[in-house]
Amino acid sequence: MKLTQNTFICLIIKIAILCFGFNRITANTPPQKDLLNPKELRVEYLENPMGITVLSPRFSWLLEGNGRNRTQSAYQILVSSSKKKLEEDQGDTWDSGKVSSHNTNQVVYAGDDLISNTDYYWKVKIWDESNQESEWSEPAHWSMGLLNFSDWQGQFISHDVGYDTTDKYDSLYLPPARYLRKSFQITKKIKRATVYSTALGLYELRLNGEKVGDDYFAPGWTDYDERLYYQTYDITHSIKQGDNAIGAVIADGWYAGYIGYALLVRLDKVREFYGVNPSFMGQLHIQYEDGTEEVLATDSTWKSNEGPVREADILMGEKYDARLEHSGWDTPGYDDQGWKTPKVYTYPDGKLEAHPGSLIKNIERLRPVKMTEPEPGTYIFDLGKNFAGIAELKVEGPAGTEVRLRFGEILKQDGNIQTENLRLARATDTYILKGEGVEVWQPKFTYHGFQYVEVTGYPGKPILDAITGIVLSSIKTDASTFKTSNEMNNTLYENIKTTQEANFFDIPTDCPQRDERLGWTGDAQTYMRSATYNADVASFMTKFLVDLDDAQRWYGAYPNFAPFPYSRPDQYSPAWMDAGIIIPYNMYKVYNDKRILEFMYNGMEKFMEFQADASTNFIRPGGGNNWGDWLAVDEETSKGYIGASFYGYDAKLMAEIAEVLGRKQDAQKYRDLFENIKKAFSEKYILPDGRTTEDTQTTYALALYFDLFPENLEEKGAARLAEKIEKNSFKFSSGFLGTKHVMLALSKYGYHDLAYKLFKQTEYPSWGYSVENGSTSIWERWNSYTKNDGENSDLNAKMNSFSHYAFGSVAEWMFLHAAGIGTEDGGYRNIRIKPDISKEVDFINGSYKSINGTITSSWKWQGNKVIMTVNIPVNTKAKVHIPIENISDLREGNKKIAKVPSIKVVTTNEKEAILEIGSGTYSFSFKYAP
């Protein structure tokens, strides 16, 4: 068709009108921001957990999205009984509806009653600050465990190996592991198969020739008279049509084996603190496609035997005779006619519950960095760092050859391993070859703290891959990054993480090598906040607080360690027992966990009543077996001072805890108590000139950090602390309790340069001293070893751990002050960025993955200016403290602060500006005002 001139002109006019109208519309419509998306869904701090027993579980997720000041304004959660219903957006178990809330964690399930042995599927979507609706998250799931006693059909069974008839002090009793098995048939198509299993002792579950699950040391350590944990495994895809076989290997573990220093101090009982013979209970729940169900449970129809694990003890080690293997014992078709009927045991007194924490897993494999031969036939493998775990052996040789592995943290002058610091932990593994080609072996029921493995009896000369280090831990230290211009401090950070992994082993142990490995509460409370920066310890510490609550003494004190299988005459100590308040308080501060505060609250009140009863005029005595400022150098702080100061700190924290829980009267009661303690403490311990009566670094650090100094004297007290450190050549004289608080007190009162000098110090006593002497971990003692003097490795060898995290509590200062990452309230929704800037270092780069997302805070010198870079996660906000004299000199990027609409200047005062920012990345430049 031919267009006329008029038609063409009209067409042009119409197009212009349409374009003009469209441009007007788009000009008046703000561009849409990228959608926020929920990710990393978790239930009870765990990703897709199996078999939980929490009846109202809590949900959490993180948010990701571009731009600044991004927030969640609402969420919707769907929980479904099947994957299909979830895909169809049917929340038949719970549909929260659209909930106006910023919360992305501690969101409590409020749907139908949850059912035993049932899978649940869930997803979440959110609305952002502009009410834009996200897509649904990727689906997640969890399952409920066995919630009722009637759900359990199994019996506790074991193989009878006899009883201990040895002289308990002069001979070790190391019984063999017990083996259990059961054959069964599957004739119908399976929809779902789940195993629930536990043991009084330790167990490894086997199915059709393979290990079930990837965890070690199940079911974990508890005070078995109070509770026993079980595990849940999905084995749907491991069962075959036709013949199958299920089995378990069980050993003494913490239940019946040697624990801690009981043998060393010759207690009336040195093992079997909870029971004599380990036993196993489990049941397999099978749901078929036709709707029928079947339960296969442990009972007397199972078969039992001994096997190749001839000795198995956590402290003493493991012995394995491969010639005694029952080839195929855990596979179908195995002839078990020679096996016996298992012995049936009674149920334990403790409550049966799902393990609430994170199980022990292999988190790293280490190849030796070198092998030496200090004497003929003795080979020393260096794994490169001091860790907790086991050694995997690879060997080929004649049947009956016995290869022995011993473990050490350091070497003596002659190149052999030091074992004196193990005390009475034999810590020896033995493997006897079957002589059938290359044999690879790992022990199942022991672990060691070591860097070096001594191998003797090896047929021929081993090559480097004869030994592999298997690093075991309940955690991964992947929550943070830290780097500074001082390389020694970077090594220190790695050493801290290595030591935390080595000791977070179902409970927070003091050390992983000697005959101890107990959950010492003083170490745990001192290190708690540091632990949270390095790793996600929410579920791990939840489990430990249950242990601690179970172990609380009838009179109110929390004991020196938990679980609590035995004690010496004094069961508690100030600064140790206070873990019952300090750890749950930090669980709230870091994870916004109010539920753990509620769980612990009655016990905390009982503990405060115990302290009040022991006090006179608001001063409590040292009391108990007071460990004091453990391993202090040159200066001794009185035990009474320690007890009195921690009593004040407890009252201060209890007031805040009660306030958080809405217990207004209790909050006022504890505020009043704190003021009374502070007044009495000041009168007894603080002089009119601002000095303490004892004048030690630790006395100032504790009183200043705990707010026990009178307000008119605190600056003088801080100045005296600084003076003492300077006069001590910028070195510590403090121990476990003082050291962390020295750093925090110095920074609290503005002595930043001095804190960095301590941080960088390399002379004894300091962190740098251990690094300069080759440490790959944190030592128990400031002077545990000197590389230039091999004899020093024997210094107090019986109390000399090379993997002891307490002095690693400086990590709290590193993140809270050097990087400046803190929280105003619970859970890092209102973040505080306040780095302590100093010319002592060129830069600090830090990041921390909080429960609300990753926070980064970095600063560096650029000429006479400081460049500070901050990243705040979605759905949070932060107050950033800038040390600057003139706010007009402050730039964000290339703009003056006044011209950046996403930044609010909250306040300016002499030498500091406080900015309020939302999520996003910011880069500030300014002239530093010290």
Secondary structure, 3 states (H helix, E strand, C coil): CCCCHHHHHHHHHHHHHHHHHHHHHHHHCCCCCCCCEEEEEEECCECCCCCECCCCCEEEEEEECCCCCCCEEEEEEEEECCHHHHHCCCCCCEECCCEECCCCCCEECCCCCCCCCCEEEEEEEEEECCCCECCCCCCEEEEECCCCHHHCCCCEEECCCCCCCCCCCCCCCCCCCEEEEEEEEECCCEEEEEEEEEEECEEEEEECCEECCCEECECCCCCCCCEEEEEEEECCCCCCCEEEEEEEEEECHHHHCECCCCCCCCCCCCECCCCCCCEEEEEEEEEECCCCEEEEECCCCCEEECCCEEEEECCCEEEEEHHHCCCCCCCCCCCCCCCECCEEECCCCCEEEECCCCCEEEEEEECCCEEEEEECCEEEEEEEEEEEEEEEEEECCCCCCEEEEEEECCECCCCCECCHHHCCCCCEEEEECCCCCCEEECCCCCCEEEEEEEEECCCCCCCHHHEEEEEEECCCCCCEEEEECCHHHHHHHHHHHHHHHHHECCCECCCCCCCCCCCEHHHHHHHHHHHHHHCCCHHHHHHHHHHHHHHCCCCCCCCCECCCCCCCCCCCCCCCCCHHHHHHHHHHHHHCCHHHHHHHHHHHHHHHHHHHHHCECCECCCCCCCCCCCCCCCCCCCHHHHHHHHHHHHHHHHHHHHHHCCCHHHHHHHHHHHHHHHHHHHHHHECCCCCECCCCHHHHHHHHHCCCCCCCCHHHHHHHHHHHHHHCCCCCCCCHHHHHHHHHHHHHCCCHHHHHHHHHCCCCCCHHHHHHCCCCCCCCCCCCCECCEHHHHHCCHHHCCCCCHHHHHHHHHHHHHHCCEEECCCCCCEEEECCCCCCCCCEEEEEEEECCEEEEEEEEEECCEEEEEEEECCCCEEEEEECCCCHHHCEECCEEHHHCCCEEEEEEECCEEEEEECCEEEEEEEECCC
